[in-house]
Amino acid sequence: MIFPLGVGLALASTVAGAAISLRQSSDSERSVEGCPGYSASNVQTSGTGLTADLTLAGSACNVYGRDIQDLRLIVNYDNGTMSDENS
């Protein structure tokens, strides 16, 4: 099953996989509105998070640097509490 994802989610997911360079776009540069975003496949969920394979869903826009063709999204749910395993 393939799920369309927004550019924001895909951009956020690149942080763990590669360094990204954000820069201000000028009026003469293409905006993200025409960019294809990413499609998710192989989505696996569990009680502690999810994983998915992300693939660029069209031609690269390269608005914020070089678009990465294939990404791996890993989400770990956090309940916001800290535990001390040594006590």
Secondary structure as UniProt FT lines:
FT   STRAND          3..5
FT   HELIX           7..17
FT   TURN            27..28
FT   HELIX           32..34
FT   STRAND          38..46
FT   TURN            47..48
FT   STRAND          49..56
FT   TURN            63..64
FT   STRAND          70..76
FT   TURN            85..86
//
